[in-house]
Amino acid sequence: MATITKVSPLAPAGFPDLPAIDGVRFATVAAGVRYQGRTDVMLAVLDPGTSVAGVFTRSATRAAPVLDCQDKIGGPSDGPAAILVNSGNANAFTGHYGQTSVAEVTQAVSTATGVPVERVFTSSTGVIGEPLPHDRIVAQLETLKAGLSRHAIEDAARAIMTTDTFPKGSSAQVEIDGKTVSIAGIAKGSGMIAPDMATMLVYIFTDAVVEQSALQAMLGAQTDRTFNCITVDSDTSTSDCLLLCATGASGVDATGNAAFAEALESVMLDLAQQVVRDGEGATKFVEIRVTGAASDADAKVHGLAIANSPLVKTAIAGEDPNWGRIVMAIGKSGAAADRDLLSISFGDILVAEKGWVSPGYSEDAAAEYMKGQDLVIAVDLGLGKGQSTVWTCDLTHGYIEINADYRS
C-alpha cells in the first residue's frame, strides 16, 4: 500500500473537538494487520439499549464483514453493542476464509466485552484479496478492552485510515425539550469512492433516543442526500459501511424531530465532503449544481456524469475552463437534455447559454476562477424544476502514483 506523507491541500485545519457521547467508549491498538507500529484496529463498545442502523455497499462483490453486518441490522436491540474496525486488509474476495475471520473476530469481541455476538459489528478496509490475519486482532482484544475511553474518538478516526491523509470527524448539538442532544461521527475514505450507498466507512454516534426502525429510515433518506452525492473516482468499494448508533443516554426522544434530523444531516454532509477533500491526489474541491432538469433523478444523473468524467476532472486539475467537456458529459449521461436550452456557469461567470458561448464570456476571467481550490460548476438544463448537487475533486497524477503501487 502506498505510504501517504503529505496532507491534502484541501484538508481542514485540524481534527475537530468532538463532544464525548454518553453510552459509547473507544479504544485503539497497533495489531500489525499489515504494517508494524501503525495503529490499525479500533473498538467501540455501546451501552445496552443502543439502536444501530446501517447502510452498506451494493457491490456484487461485498466483503464478508459487510454481509455479516447486513444480516445483523434490525436484530435484537436490548443488549450492549460493539463495533470493531481494522485497516490494512479489506477481508474482501477471501472466500470462506473471510467468513471464518469474521466469525473468529466477532466471537472474540463478544467473549472479551460481554456483548452478544449478534450485536458485534465489524468492518475491514485495505487491500482486497488477501486473507485477514484475524489472530493478530484477536490477540489484542484484552488490550482494547482495558483501554476503552469516552474520549478516544479521535484515536478511533486515525485507526481506520488507509490512504487517507487526515482523520475525519464532525459533530453537532441540538436542543430538544430544553435538553442538549449530541451527535459525533468519524469517517475514512480517499479512493475507490463513488456513490452507491455510503462509499466509505462511517460511524456516527448520538446520545438521543431513537427506535431502530425510525433510525434506519432516517439514515437511508439522508444517505441519498449526502454520501450518495459524492464521488472521487467513480469506483464503488467492496467494503462500504455506515453505522449510526443511538445510545439513548440523554433520555431525550428524538424520533421524528426535525431539528435532530437536520443536525444529523449536517454531520453526514460534512463527513462526506471531507472524504472528497481527501480524494487521492486531489487539489480542487468541486461542487456541481444542476438545476432545470426534467426531474431530481435526472439532475443527479447529469451531475454525476460531470463529476465522474476523467476529461472534466483533468481539465479542472489543469485549471482549464474547458466548458466543452461539461457539454460532453451532459450529452453522454443518458438523462434528458436539450443543447439549445443549456446554460453553464463557473462560479458567477456565465460561460454558455442557449447552446452557444455566452456573449459576455471572458476566457481570462474563467481561467483565473479555475485557479481557486473550491470551485462551483452550475448547469441549468432549462427543462423543468429538477435539481441536485454533487461533490467531487479533480484528477491529478497524484492519484496514479497512489494507486500504481497500492499493494507494494
N, C-alpha and C positions, 0 to 999 in steps of 0.2 A: 504494500500500500504506500502511495506517495506520502512523504513527510511534508506537512504544511508548516511553514515557519513564518510567513508573512500574513498579518491580519488583513482581511478585506478592507479596501479603502472606503467601503460603504458601511462599515461596522459602527454601531453606537459607541459612545464614549467609554462605556464600561457596563458591567453586569448590573442590572437594576437592583435596588434594595427591595426585595420581595417580603411581604408580610408572612410571618410564620402562620401556617394553617393548623388550627387545633384539630387533633384527630389523625395527624399523619406525621411520621418520623422517617428520616432518610439516613442512609449510610452508604459509603463507597469504599472500594478497595482495588488494589492492583493485583489482579489474579493471573496475569500473564496469558490471557486468552490468545493474543497474537504477538504482543511485544512485552518485553520485560520493563518494569519500572514505570509503567503507564497506567494510570487509574482507568479501569475498563469495566467495572461492574458497579451498578447501583441497586440498592434495595430500598423500597418504600413499604412501610407497614401501616395499615389503616385500621382505625378503631372499629369495633363491632357496629353493625348497622349501616356502614358506608354503602351508598348506592354507587354502582360502577356502570357507566355507559361506554360504548366503544364503536368506532368505525374503522374499517380496515380496507387494505388494498383489494381491488377487484381483479388483480392479476391472476391469470390462469395458472401461474407457477408460484403460488403463495407459499411462503416458508412455513415450516412446521409450527413455530410459535404463534404465527398468525391464525392458523387453523385451530389451534388449541384455544386461543383467546376467543375466537368467534363462537366456539362451542360453549364457552362458559358465560358469555354475556347474557344477562337475563335470567341467570340461575339464582340459587339461594342468596339472600342479601342480609341475613340477620347476624352472621358471624363476622369476624375481622376479615381483612383482605390484605393481599400483598402484591407488589409489582417488582419483578426483578428484570433488569435490562443489562445485557452485555454488548460491548462494542468490539470491533476487530474481526468478528465472524458472524455472518448472517444466518447460519444454520438453515440455509435455503438450498434446494436441489441436492439434498443429502439423503433422500430415500427414507427407508425405515430407521436408519441410524439417527436421522433428525428427530423423529418421533420419540425414539428412546432417550435422546438427550433432553427433550422437553420433559418427559416423564421423570427422569432422574432428578432434574433441577427442581421441578415443582414439588416433588415428594420431599426433597431435602429441605426446601424452604419451609414446607409445612411442618416437618419434624423439628426444625430449629426454632420456628416462631409460634407454633401452635395454630397457625392459620389453616383452615380446611383446604385440602388440595384443590378442591373445586373452586376455591376463591383465590388461588395463586395464578397471577397473570405474568407471562414472560414475553420479552421481546429480544431479538438479536439483530445486530446491524454490522455490516462489514463485508468481507469477501464472500462471494457466493460459490458453492460447490465444494467446500472443504468441511470435513467433519468438525463439529464443535467439540473442543476438549472440555466437556462439561465437568469432568472430575476436578479441574482446576477451580471451577466456580464453586462446586460443592465443598471443596476443601476450605473455602473462605467464609462459609456461612456463619460460623460461630463468631468470627471476627466482625462480620457485618452486623450481626445481632447485637454485639456488645457496643458497637459504635452508633447505634440509632439515635438520632437527634432531631428535634423540631426545626433546627436552624441550619441544616446541611443541604438545603435545596440547591444552592449554587454548586456545591461539590457534585451533586447528582447531575446537574446540567453539563458539567465538564466530563463526567464519566461516560456519557452516552455519545460523545463526539467521535466522528471518524475523520472525514476530510474537512469538517467544519474548521473555520479559523477563529471562531469565537463562540462562547456558550450563549444560549438564547433563553431569556426569561422575560416574563411580563406579568403584571398584576393589576387588579382593580378592587376598589371597595365601594360598597353601596349601602345606603341607609334604608332599612325596611322596618316599619313599625317602631322607629326610634332606636333600632339596634343596627350595629355595623356587621355586614357580611363581607367576607374577604374571598378573593379568587387569586390564585397564583399558578402559573404554568411554566413549563420548560419544554424545549424542543431541540431536535437535532435535524439537520438537513443541509445539503450543499450541492450535491449532484444526484443524478437519477431522480429528478424532481419533475413530475408532471401531474396535472390534476385528475386523479381518478380515485378520490376518497380523501386521504389525508396527506399523501405524498411526503411522508417523513415519519419520524417518531415524535409523539407529543404526549405529554402527561400534564393534565390540568386538575387542580385540587381546589375545593371550596368547602367552607365550614357550614354552608347552607343545608337546610333540609329539603331534599328533592327526591321524590319517589322515582324508582328506577325507570319505569316506562316513560314518565314525563321527561326525565333527564335524557333518555335516549332520543326522544322525539326532538327535543331542543337541540341536541348535538347534531343530529342529522341535518336539520334545516340550516343551522349556522355553518356547518362544514361547507355546504354548497356555495355560501357567500364569502368564504374565507379561504380555506385550504384548497378547495376545488377551483379557485380562481388564480392560482399561481402556477408558474412553470419556469424552469431553468433550462431544461434541455429536451423536453418532450418525452422523456423516458420514465415509465412507471415502475417503481420499486416492487420487489417481491415481498418486502417486509414492512410496508406502511402500516402504522398502528397509531391510533389516537384514543387514549383512555381519559375519560372525565369522571372524577370521583367526588362525590358529595358526602362528607363525613357526618354532617348534621350536628356538629359540636356546638354551633352557635345557638341551636334551638329555634332558629328562625326559618319558617317555611317559605321558600322562595318559589314554590311551584306556581307557574303562571304569572309570575311577577315580571312586568315589562322592564323595569329598571335593572333587575338582575340579568335578564336576557340580554339587554343592551351592554351591560358591563362584561358579561361573558364573551359576547361577540367582539368587543373591543380587544380583549386579551387574545382571542383566537386570531384576529386580523393582524395584530401586532406581531405575534409569533410567525404567522405565515409570511409577512413582509420581511421579517428578519432573515428567514430562510432564503428569500430572493436576494437580499443584500449580501448574503454569504454564498451566493451562487459560485460555483467553481470558476475561478479566473475572472469574476465579474468586476467591472469598473463603472458600470452605469446601472442605476435602478430606474425602471421604466414602467409608468402607469399608462395603460391603454384604455381609453374611454370610448365606448361605442354607443352611439345614440341613433335614433331614427330608423331602427331595424324593424322588420316585419313582426318580430316577437323578441322577448327577452332571450329565448333559447337561440335564436338566430344571431342576436347581438353577441352572445358568448362564443358562438362558433367563429364568427368573424374575429373577435378579439383574440382567441387562441390561435387562429391561423396566422395572425400578425405576430403574436408573441413567440410562436414556435418556429417561425421561418428563419432558417440559417442566413438567408440573404438579408433579411431585415436586421437580424441581430448583429451580423458582422458589419453592416453599414453603420449601425449605432456605435459599435466599438471603434470604427474608424472616424467617428464624428462627421459622417457624411449625411446630409439631409436628402437622401435619395428617396423621395416620396413615391417614385415609380414602383419601388419594392412593396410599399404599402398597398398600392393598387393591385399589384400581382397577387399578394396574399389574400386580399378580399375576393378577387376573382376566382381563386382556386378553392375557397373554403367550402363551397357547396351550398351555402346559405344564400337566400335571395339578395340580389344586389342589382342596381341599375347604374351603369357607368355615368350617365348624364345627370344623375341626381346626387352624386357623391361629393362630399366635402372632406378635406383633410387639413388638420392644423398641427403644428409643432408648438406646444405651449400656446402663447397668444398670437402666434404667427399663422395667418390663413395661407395655406400653401396651394391648395387646389379646390376648385368648386365647379359644379355643373360639367363634369367630365373634362376639365381643362385646368391648366395652371391659373391661379388667381392673378388678375391684372396687377394687383399691388404687391405681389410676392417679391421678396428680396432674398436672393440666394445667400448673400453675405450675412444677413440677419439670421437666417435659418442655420447657417454654418456656425455662427457664434453661439446660438442657443444650444446646439448639439455638443458644445464643449462642457456643458454642465454635467454634474453627477446624477441629479434627479431630473428625469425628463417625463413629459406628458405628451403622448400622441393621441389626438382626438379625431374620431371619424364619425361623420353623420351620413347615414345611408339615404335619408330622405324618403323612406318608405312607410314609416309608422311610428309607434311610440316605444318600441322595444329598446332596452338599454342594458348594458353590462360593463363592468370594469374588471380588468385582469391585470396582473402584475408580473413582470419578467425582468430579465437582465440582459446585458449584451453577451456576445460570444467572442472570446478572445483566444489567443494562443495559449494562455494560461490554462484553459480548460483542457486542451490537448495534452499539455505537459502533465497535468494531474492524472489524467485517465490513461495515458500511454504506459505508465508504469505503476498502476494502482496495485497490482498483485506482487510487485517486486519489493 
